[in-house]
Amino acid sequence: MTADAATAAPASPRARAKPELIYRHALVVRLTHWINAASIFALVGSGLNILNAHPALYWGLQGNDYADPLARLPAWPAWITIPSYRDLASARHWHFMFAWILVASGLVYLAWSLVSRHGWRDLRPTLADLRAIPRSILDHARLRHPHGEGAKRYNVLQKFAYLGVIALIAGMAATGLTLSPGVDAAAPWLLDLFGGRQSARTLHFVFASLIVLFVVVHLVEVVLAGPLNEVRSMITGRYAVPPERDAG
């Protein structure tokens, strides 16, 4: 060891702890993320207002006050509905407008994902991902989040969650279209696919409920992982990589 090496001052803790910044989210991902978030918020609020007009779910072709429902639902409070008062016509206008916004945003995201290979590169579960499922579940149960190199890519549970929510949005859009008599006249096979208009309405509610569950879990994970860093990355695209944990 040389004298210079022996007397060299060690790096300061501040220098060692300085996080690595990476460009994590492309502009299209960030724009469609916020458009989708606003759309889902409006769709859930207006959908609950629509549901309040007849808070019961059926299966098959028909459902009315004289039929036995599959499930009876409570009336949703005004503070959670859009608009905040009982107005079926206005709620439908809000619902249809944001439904098409969500569909348009989703198609832009899917088209960009195909062209850029984002879906294949970042969302496709690999064999290594599948083998890592038990470890990932255990880490999430312990509230442990990836650090270092592992934080630069989606883990396997994130991949399945994002692919799942894409499928749920597609299912919600398809069942929503089935509720339109005009669409049914042009594409009667939708009624056969979902087992009737009332079945489509019930599935529409189930898909929407699962999307709400995804949003809740997603927000909890954002808070646990570090809300400032996570939200900043979805606004600017820049993400501060949490440093690797010490081996001990």
Secondary structure as GFF3:
##gff-version 3
##sequence-region A 1 248
A	DSSP	alpha_helix	3	7	.	.	.	ID=ss1
A	DSSP	alpha_helix	13	17	.	.	.	ID=ss2
A	DSSP	beta_strand	20	23	.	.	.	ID=ss3
A	DSSP	alpha_helix	27	52	.	.	.	ID=ss4
A	DSSP	beta_strand	56	57	.	.	.	ID=ss5
A	DSSP	beta_strand	71	72	.	.	.	ID=ss6
A	DSSP	three_ten_helix	78	80	.	.	.	ID=ss7
A	DSSP	alpha_helix	88	116	.	.	.	ID=ss8
A	DSSP	alpha_helix	118	118	.	.	.	ID=ss9
A	DSSP	pi_helix	119	123	.	.	.	ID=ss10
A	DSSP	alpha_helix	127	131	.	.	.	ID=ss11
A	DSSP	alpha_helix	133	141	.	.	.	ID=ss12
A	DSSP	three_ten_helix	148	152	.	.	.	ID=ss13
A	DSSP	alpha_helix	156	178	.	.	.	ID=ss14
A	DSSP	alpha_helix	181	186	.	.	.	ID=ss15
A	DSSP	alpha_helix	189	194	.	.	.	ID=ss16
A	DSSP	alpha_helix	197	225	.	.	.	ID=ss17
A	DSSP	alpha_helix	227	236	.	.	.	ID=ss18
A	DSSP	beta_strand	238	241	.	.	.	ID=ss19
###
